[in-house]
């Protein structure tokens, strides 16, 4: 799943005419999203792209914030299991 999420992140950056130069090999499940240099608008666009890609809805709340790559992966897995 990390490969797919990376591809979505890169695609969203390209669509927004931004560059994303961090290679996949430097991103792991415990990587903090803030360390990826993703601003709030880009984050929203990435989340929308993830929802469209998987046909799901993602919800973040105080109990389960999206701080790390793993948080997003867990939310995607949870949403897919509810489909």
TIRO-2110 file (N, C-alpha, C; in Angstrom, 1 decimal):
// TIRO-2110
0.8, -1.2, 0.0, N, 1, A
0.0, 0.0, 0.0, CA, 1, A
0.9, 1.3, 0.0, C, 1, A
2.0, 1.2, 0.6, N, 2, A
2.9, 2.4, 0.7, CA, 2, A
3.3, 2.8, -0.7, C, 2, A
3.5, 1.9, -1.6, N, 3, A
3.9, 2.2, -3.0, CA, 3, A
2.7, 3.0, -3.7, C, 3, A
1.5, 2.5, -3.4, N, 4, A
0.3, 3.2, -4.0, CA, 4, A
0.1, 4.6, -3.5, C, 4, A
0.3, 4.7, -2.1, N, 5, A
0.2, 6.1, -1.5, CA, 5, A
1.2, 7.0, -2.0, C, 5, A
2.4, 6.5, -2.2, N, 6, A
3.5, 7.3, -2.7, CA, 6, A
3.2, 7.8, -4.1, C, 6, A
2.7, 6.9, -4.9, N, 7, A
2.3, 7.3, -6.3, CA, 7, A
1.2, 8.4, -6.3, C, 7, A
0.3, 8.3, -5.4, N, 8, A
-0.8, 9.3, -5.3, CA, 8, A
-0.2, 10.6, -4.8, C, 8, A
0.7, 10.6, -3.9, N, 9, A
1.4, 11.8, -3.4, CA, 9, A
2.1, 12.5, -4.6, C, 9, A
2.9, 11.7, -5.3, N, 10, A
3.6, 12.3, -6.4, CA, 10, A
2.7, 12.8, -7.5, C, 10, A
1.6, 12.1, -7.8, N, 11, A
0.7, 12.5, -8.8, CA, 11, A
0.0, 13.8, -8.4, C, 11, A
-0.4, 13.9, -7.2, N, 12, A
-1.1, 15.2, -6.7, CA, 12, A
-0.1, 16.4, -6.8, C, 12, A
1.1, 16.2, -6.5, N, 13, A
2.1, 17.2, -6.6, CA, 13, A
2.3, 17.6, -8.1, C, 13, A
2.3, 16.7, -8.9, N, 14, A
2.5, 17.0, -10.4, CA, 14, A
1.2, 17.7, -10.9, C, 14, A
0.0, 17.3, -10.5, N, 15, A
-1.2, 18.0, -10.9, CA, 15, A
-1.2, 19.4, -10.4, C, 15, A
-0.6, 19.7, -9.3, N, 16, A
-0.6, 21.0, -8.7, CA, 16, A
0.7, 21.8, -9.1, C, 16, A
1.4, 21.3, -10.1, N, 17, A
2.6, 21.9, -10.6, CA, 17, A
3.7, 22.1, -9.5, C, 17, A
3.7, 21.1, -8.6, N, 18, A
4.7, 21.2, -7.5, CA, 18, A
5.6, 20.0, -7.7, C, 18, A
6.8, 20.1, -7.1, N, 19, A
7.7, 18.9, -7.2, CA, 19, A
7.7, 18.2, -5.8, C, 19, A
7.9, 16.9, -5.9, N, 20, A
8.0, 16.1, -4.7, CA, 20, A
9.3, 15.2, -4.9, C, 20, A
10.4, 15.6, -4.3, N, 21, A
11.7, 15.0, -4.6, CA, 21, A
12.1, 14.0, -3.6, C, 21, A
11.3, 13.6, -2.6, N, 22, A
11.7, 12.6, -1.7, CA, 22, A
11.4, 11.2, -2.2, C, 22, A
12.5, 10.4, -2.3, N, 23, A
12.3, 9.1, -2.9, CA, 23, A
11.5, 8.2, -1.9, C, 23, A
10.9, 7.2, -2.5, N, 24, A
10.1, 6.2, -1.7, CA, 24, A
11.0, 5.5, -0.6, C, 24, A
12.2, 5.3, -1.0, N, 25, A
13.1, 4.6, -0.1, CA, 25, A
13.3, 5.4, 1.2, C, 25, A
13.0, 6.7, 1.3, N, 26, A
13.2, 7.5, 2.5, CA, 26, A
11.9, 7.7, 3.2, C, 26, A
10.8, 7.0, 2.8, N, 27, A
9.5, 7.1, 3.4, CA, 27, A
9.1, 5.8, 4.0, C, 27, A
8.8, 5.8, 5.3, N, 28, A
8.3, 4.5, 5.9, CA, 28, A
7.0, 4.8, 6.6, C, 28, A
6.5, 3.7, 7.2, N, 29, A
5.2, 3.8, 7.9, CA, 29, A
5.3, 4.8, 9.1, C, 29, A
6.4, 5.0, 9.7, N, 30, A
6.6, 5.8, 10.9, CA, 30, A
6.9, 7.3, 10.5, C, 30, A
7.1, 7.5, 9.2, N, 31, A
7.4, 8.9, 8.7, CA, 31, A
6.3, 9.9, 9.1, C, 31, A
6.7, 11.0, 9.7, N, 32, A
5.8, 12.0, 10.1, CA, 32, A
5.4, 12.7, 8.8, C, 32, A
4.1, 12.9, 8.6, N, 33, A
3.6, 13.6, 7.4, CA, 33, A
4.2, 15.0, 7.3, C, 33, A
4.4, 15.7, 8.5, N, 34, A
4.9, 17.0, 8.5, CA, 34, A
6.3, 17.1, 7.9, C, 34, A
7.0, 16.0, 8.0, N, 35, A
8.4, 15.9, 7.5, CA, 35, A
8.5, 15.8, 6.0, C, 35, A
7.3, 15.5, 5.4, N, 36, A
7.3, 15.4, 3.9, CA, 36, A
7.2, 16.7, 3.2, C, 36, A
7.0, 17.8, 4.0, N, 37, A
6.9, 19.1, 3.3, CA, 37, A
5.6, 19.4, 2.6, C, 37, A
4.5, 18.7, 3.1, N, 38, A
3.2, 18.8, 2.5, CA, 38, A
2.4, 19.9, 3.2, C, 38, A
2.0, 20.9, 2.4, N, 39, A
1.2, 22.0, 3.1, CA, 39, A
-0.3, 21.5, 3.2, C, 39, A
-1.1, 22.3, 3.9, N, 40, A
-2.4, 21.9, 4.2, CA, 40, A
-3.3, 21.7, 2.9, C, 40, A
-3.2, 22.5, 1.9, N, 41, A
-4.0, 22.4, 0.7, CA, 41, A
-3.6, 21.1, 0.0, C, 41, A
-2.3, 20.9, -0.1, N, 42, A
-1.8, 19.6, -0.8, CA, 42, A
-2.2, 18.4, 0.0, C, 42, A
-2.2, 18.5, 1.3, N, 43, A
-2.7, 17.4, 2.1, CA, 43, A
-4.2, 17.0, 1.8, C, 43, A
-5.0, 18.1, 1.8, N, 44, A
-6.4, 17.8, 1.4, CA, 44, A
-6.5, 17.2, 0.1, C, 44, A
-5.8, 17.7, -0.9, N, 45, A
-5.8, 17.1, -2.3, CA, 45, A
-5.4, 15.7, -2.3, C, 45, A
-4.4, 15.4, -1.5, N, 46, A
-3.9, 14.0, -1.4, CA, 46, A
-5.0, 13.1, -0.8, C, 46, A
-5.6, 13.6, 0.3, N, 47, A
-6.6, 12.8, 0.9, CA, 47, A
-7.8, 12.5, 0.0, C, 47, A
-8.2, 13.5, -0.8, N, 48, A
-9.3, 13.4, -1.8, CA, 48, A
-8.9, 12.4, -2.9, C, 48, A
-7.6, 12.5, -3.3, N, 49, A
-7.1, 11.5, -4.3, CA, 49, A
-7.1, 10.1, -3.8, C, 49, A
-6.7, 9.9, -2.5, N, 50, A
-6.8, 8.6, -1.9, CA, 50, A
-8.2, 8.1, -1.9, C, 50, A
-9.1, 8.9, -1.5, N, 51, A
-10.5, 8.5, -1.4, CA, 51, A
-11.0, 8.1, -2.8, C, 51, A
-10.7, 8.9, -3.8, N, 52, A
-11.2, 8.5, -5.1, CA, 52, A
-10.5, 7.2, -5.6, C, 52, A
-9.2, 7.1, -5.4, N, 53, A
-8.5, 5.9, -5.8, CA, 53, A
-9.1, 4.6, -5.3, C, 53, A
-9.4, 4.6, -4.0, N, 54, A
-9.9, 3.4, -3.3, CA, 54, A
-11.4, 3.4, -3.2, C, 54, A
-12.1, 4.5, -3.6, N, 55, A
-13.5, 4.5, -3.5, CA, 55, A
-14.0, 4.4, -2.0, C, 55, A
-13.4, 5.2, -1.2, N, 56, A
-13.7, 5.2, 0.3, CA, 56, A
-13.8, 6.6, 0.8, C, 56, A
-14.2, 6.8, 2.0, N, 57, A
-14.2, 8.1, 2.7, CA, 57, A
-13.3, 7.9, 3.9, C, 57, A
-12.5, 8.9, 4.1, N, 58, A
-11.5, 8.9, 5.2, CA, 58, A
-12.0, 10.0, 6.2, C, 58, A
-11.9, 9.6, 7.5, N, 59, A
-12.3, 10.5, 8.5, CA, 59, A
-11.2, 10.6, 9.6, C, 59, A
-10.7, 11.8, 9.9, N, 60, A
-9.7, 12.0, 10.9, CA, 60, A
-10.4, 12.7, 12.1, C, 60, A
-10.1, 12.2, 13.3, N, 61, A
-10.7, 12.9, 14.4, CA, 61, A
-9.6, 13.1, 15.5, C, 61, A
-10.0, 13.6, 16.6, N, 62, A
-9.0, 13.9, 17.7, CA, 62, A
-8.4, 12.6, 18.2, C, 62, A
-9.1, 11.5, 18.1, N, 63, A
-8.6, 10.2, 18.6, CA, 63, A
-7.7, 9.5, 17.6, C, 63, A
-7.8, 9.8, 16.4, N, 64, A
-7.0, 9.2, 15.3, CA, 64, A
-6.6, 10.2, 14.3, C, 64, A
-5.7, 11.1, 14.7, N, 65, A
-5.2, 12.1, 13.7, CA, 65, A
-4.2, 11.5, 12.7, C, 65, A
-4.1, 12.2, 11.6, N, 66, A
-3.2, 11.7, 10.5, CA, 66, A
-1.8, 12.4, 10.8, C, 66, A
-1.0, 11.8, 11.6, N, 67, A
0.3, 12.4, 11.9, CA, 67, A
1.4, 11.7, 11.1, C, 67, A
1.3, 10.4, 11.0, N, 68, A
2.3, 9.6, 10.3, CA, 68, A
1.7, 8.9, 9.1, C, 68, A
2.6, 8.4, 8.2, N, 69, A
2.1, 7.7, 7.0, CA, 69, A
1.3, 6.5, 7.5, C, 69, A
1.7, 5.8, 8.5, N, 70, A
0.9, 4.7, 9.1, CA, 70, A
-0.5, 5.0, 9.4, C, 70, A
-0.7, 6.2, 10.0, N, 71, A
-2.1, 6.6, 10.3, CA, 71, A
-3.0, 6.7, 9.1, C, 71, A
-2.4, 7.2, 8.0, N, 72, A
-3.2, 7.2, 6.7, CA, 72, A
-3.4, 5.8, 6.2, C, 72, A
-2.4, 5.0, 6.3, N, 73, A
-2.5, 3.6, 5.8, CA, 73, A
-3.6, 2.8, 6.7, C, 73, A
-3.5, 3.0, 8.0, N, 74, A
-4.5, 2.4, 8.8, CA, 74, A
-5.9, 2.8, 8.5, C, 74, A
-6.1, 4.1, 8.3, N, 75, A
-7.4, 4.6, 8.0, CA, 75, A
-7.9, 4.1, 6.6, C, 75, A
-7.0, 4.0, 5.7, N, 76, A
-7.4, 3.4, 4.4, CA, 76, A
-7.8, 1.9, 4.6, C, 76, A
-7.0, 1.2, 5.3, N, 77, A
-7.3, -0.2, 5.5, CA, 77, A
-8.7, -0.4, 6.3, C, 77, A
-8.9, 0.4, 7.3, N, 78, A
-10.1, 0.4, 8.0, CA, 78, A
-11.3, 0.7, 7.1, C, 78, A
-11.2, 1.7, 6.3, N, 79, A
-12.3, 2.1, 5.4, CA, 79, A
-12.5, 1.0, 4.3, C, 79, A
-11.5, 0.4, 3.9, N, 80, A
-11.6, -0.7, 2.9, CA, 80, A
-12.3, -1.9, 3.5, C, 80, A
-12.0, -2.2, 4.8, N, 81, A
-12.7, -3.3, 5.5, CA, 81, A
-14.1, -3.1, 5.7, C, 81, A
-14.6, -1.8, 5.7, N, 82, A
-16.0, -1.5, 5.9, CA, 82, A
-16.8, -1.5, 4.6, C, 82, A
-16.1, -1.6, 3.5, N, 83, A
-16.7, -1.6, 2.2, CA, 83, A
-17.6, -2.8, 2.0, C, 83, A
END
